[in-house]
Amino acid sequence: MKIIVLGAGAWGTAVAMSAAQHPAGHAVTLWARDAAQAAQMQTQRQNVRYLPGITLPPSLTLAHGDFAALWTGADLVIVATPMAALRGMLQALHGCASPVAWLCKGFEAATAGNSTSFGLLAHEVQALVAPELIAGVFSGPSFAQEVALGQPTALVAASPHAQVRDALVSAFHSPSVRVYANEDIVGVEVGGAVKNVLAIATGLCDGLALGLNARAALITRGLAEMTRLGLALGARPDTFMGLSGLGDLVLTATGDLSRNRRVGMLLAEGKTLPQAVESLGHVAEGVYSARTVAQRAARLGVDMPITRAVVALLDGQLTPADAVVTLMGRGPASELV
């Protein structure tokens, strides 16, 4: 297969490495927006900024500049940018006849050029700006570092189009990566978006040393919030018990490599939000998507108290201790609500 990966961050690089080392011998090109980064990766054969110390496979080709010619004859195009850049990348892919899949997770926030239609999931953005694309999402519990090292991982290829699902399975299903196909793109994207917000809450819990009982409660009630929002948007309930729901939530909320969990822990230590974000060196999508998740839920009448508390915490309206008091001080309720 000819595979193009657009975006050389940690996850884009890891995905490109995984495909380039596939037993089928795929021809993989990793495109970097920054020419200096592409040159450095070509010379040193590693992504020093995002995945230091991990050698790029010899078969992986690096590129930069205009990527319009890259997708000619491609069997699969992967968009590996943050959610904030997805709209522009999809517009730039106008006319691409190849299957397209994105890796980003979250709800689109309002921008200067997009002040009216925001709070959209990735597939909703695509339907709005590039409806002609045959597209989907590649998601699931996965830290880039472990995928780059070839450690066992299971992921989900979600799309209403069998052509996209089949292309993702063919590109990535291997001895180290197991790929499951799923038609429920709504559920997979909701899981990927909301788990980042919930991981901030769980990091806060761990940073305050509230204990394992509290962590288990946050994860479980967070899964309930995620499911409520997903069902309101038309997702299937069983998706949230799968890899992109429970699986990705557990990984991001408890794993030491989780940037979103780390944000919560740093806030618990007394760091300001700018200090916490700056110390990461990577994007923590939960910081940017928390408000849009809460806004979309409010418009749908979906109750998401953990998400609301995270937004108030990030906005400086609650201290870490006050956020815990707010959640624990809620009145009694049925677990099934």
N, C-alpha and C positions, 0 to 999 in steps of 0.2 A: 504494500500500500504506500501511496504518497501522502504524507501527513504534514500539515503546516500548523505550527503552534505560534500564536501571536501574543507575545508578552513573556518576558524573561525574568519575572519575579521568582520567588521560591517555588510556588506551585506549578507555574508554567514550565519552569526548568525541570522539575521533577517528573512531570507528565511526559515531557519531550524525551527525557532520559529513559523512562520506562518503555515508551514506544520504540525508541531507537535500539533497545536491547531485546526486543521481542524475537522469539525464535524464528518468526516468519521473515525477518530481515527487512523490516519497513524502511523506506527512505524518509527520514524525518528532518525537517528544517525548523529551527527555533529562531523566531524574529524578535529582535530587541529594538525598542523605540530609540534608545540612546546608542549612537555610533561608538562612543568610547567604551561603553559596557560590552558591546558586541566584539570590539577589537580585543578587549581584555580577556573575554571568555575564549576567543579564538586562540590567543597567544598562550594563556595559562591553562586552558582546558578545564576551567572550573568557574563557577559563579561565586566569586569571592565575597560579594556583598550579601547574598541571600543563602548560599549553601557552601560556605567555605570548607575546604578540605575534601570535598567529594569530586572525584574526577569525572568529567564528561566522557561519554563513550566516543571512541574515534569516529564512529559512523554518523554522529550527530553534526549536521551542518548549521552554521550560524549565519544570520543575515540581519540587515538593518536597512533603513531608508524606505522607499516606496514598496509596499508589499502587494500592490495590485497584481503584479505578474506572478507572484508566488503561487496563488491558488489555481492557476491554469492547469487543468488536468488532475487536480488534487482529489484524493478519495475521501479526505476528511480535513476540515479546518477547525482548529480549536482556538477559541478566544479566551486568553488567560490574563485578562486585565481585571482590576477592581471593578465593583459595580458602578462606580461613578463614571467610568470610561466606556461602559458597555454600549450605551446609546450611540456614541460617535463611531465605535468600531463596527457596529451593525450597519450604520449608514454607509460607512466606507466599503462594506462588503456587498453593496448593491450590485446585482448582476451575477453574483457567485452562484453557480449551479450545484456546487458540491455540498454534501451534508455539513452543517455547522453545529458546533456544540460549545457552550460556555462553561467556565469553571467557577465564576463568581457567585457569591451567596449574599442575599440581602434584598431589601426593598429600595428602589431608587429614591434618592432625596431630591428636594427642590433645588434647582439651580437657576442662574440668571436666564438661561435659554429654555428653561423647563419649569415655569413657576405655577402652571395650572394642572398639568397631569403628573403627579408625583405619588410616591408610595406604591409604585408598581413593581411587581415581580419581574424577573428577567424575561420570561416568555411573553408577558404583557407589553413590555417595552418593544420586543421584537415584532409583535403583532401590529404595533402602532407605527414603527419607523421602517421596518423591513419585512412586511408580511409575505413577500415572495420567497424568502429563505426557507429551506427545509432544515429545521433546527431542533435543538434539545439541550439538555443539561447533563453534565457528568459530575456526580456528587457522591457523598458518603463519608464515613469516618476515615480521615486520612491526614496525617502530618506529612508535609512535603519531604522532610529529612528522611523519614523511614521509607517512603516510596523511592526516593533517589538512591537509597542504599539497597534497594531490592528486597526489603522486608515484606512479609506477607500482608496483603491488604485486600479488602473487598469493597467494591464501589458499585454505584447504580448508574445505568444509562437510561435516562428518562426522556421520552419524547412521544408525541402522538404519531410520529412517522416511523414505521418499521425500518426504513432505509437508514435513519440516523441511529437507531438502537443497534442495528446490525453492524454498522460501521464502527461504532464505539467498542462493541464486543470483539470484532475482528482486530481492531487496532491494539487493544490493551489486555484482553484475556490471555493470561500466560501462567507459568508455574508460580509466579509471585503475586499476580494480581487476578482476582476473581471478579468478573463483571456480571451483574444481574440486570436484566432488562425490565423496565417498568413503564407503563403507558401514563401513569399518574404524574405528570410534570408539575401540577399544582402542589400536590402533597410533598414531593421531593424538594421543591424550591422553598416551600414554607418551612420545612424541617431545617434546611440549610441556613435560612435567614434567622429564624428565631433562636436556634441553639447558640448562636454567637452572643446574643443578648443575655440568655440564661447563664452562659458561662461566666459573664462578668459578675452576676449575682453569686454564683458558686465560688468564684475566686474571692469575693468579698467575705463570704462565709468562712472560707479557709484562712484568709488573712487575719480575720478576727478570732481565729481559733475557737469557733463555736462548736466544733465537734462533728463526728461522722453522722450522727443522727440528723443534725441540721442539714448537712450536705445531701443526705438521702431524701429528706423532705423537699428540699429545693428542686432537685432533679425530677422527682416524681410529680410535684405540683407544676413544675415547669413544663413537663411533657403534657400535662392536662391543658395548660394554656396554649401550647403549640397546636394540639389537636383541635381545640375549639376554634382557633383561627382558621386552621386548614379546612375544617368542615364547612365553615361559613363561606369559604372561597370555592367550595366545590370539590375538595380533595376526598380521597377514599380513606376511611379510618384506619385500615390495616397498614397503610403506608407508614404511619407514625410508629408502628411497632417494628419497623424494619431498619435497614442500614442508614437511611437518610433522616430518620426520626430519632428513635431511641439510641441507635448506634452512634450517630454523629453527636448527639447530645452528651452521652456518657463520655466519649472521647474528649470533646472540647471542654466539658465542665470539670474533668478530673485529671487530664493529661498535663504533665509538666511542660510540654512543648506548646501548649495552647496560649496564644497571644491574648485572647479575650479573657481567659482565666487570670492571666498575669496582670491585666489592667485592674481587675477587681482586687487582687492581692496588693497591688501598689497603692490603690486608693485606701485600702484598709490600713496601710502603713503610714498614711498621712500625706502621701504625694498628691499634688494637684493633678487634674486631668491632663493638662499640657505636659507636665513632667512625666507622667506615666506613659503617654503616647510617644514622647520623644525618646524615652529610654528603650523602647521596643526595637526601633529601626525598621519595623515592618508595619504594614497596615493591619489594624485590628478592626475588622468589619463591624463588630457589634457596637463600637463607639459611634459609628456613622449611621447605622441602621436602626438603633434602638428607638429613636424618636419617630421614624417613619413606620416602624412596626406598631407602635402605640397609636399613631394617628390612623393607620388603616384599620386597626382593631376598633377604635372608637367610632369610626364611620359605620362599621358593621354592627355595632352594639355588642362586641365581644369583650368580656371582662378578662383583663390580663394584669392582675395586681403586681406580680413580680416584675413584669416589663415596665409598668408605670413607676415602680420604685427605682429601677435602674435608671430610667430617664431623669427622674428627680435627683438622683445621686450625681449623674453626669452633668446635669445643669447647675449643680451646687445648691439645690434647694433642700437637700437632705445631707446630713453627715452620714458616714458609714454606720455609726451606732443608731442614728435616727431611722435609717432605712430598715434595720432589723426590727426596731420597735414598731414601725409602721406595719410590717408584714405580720409579726407575731401578735399585734394588737387587734387584728381584724376579728370580727365576730364569728361565732361558730357557723358552720355550713356543712351541707352534705358533701361527701367526697365525690359523688357522681355528678355534681353540678359544675 
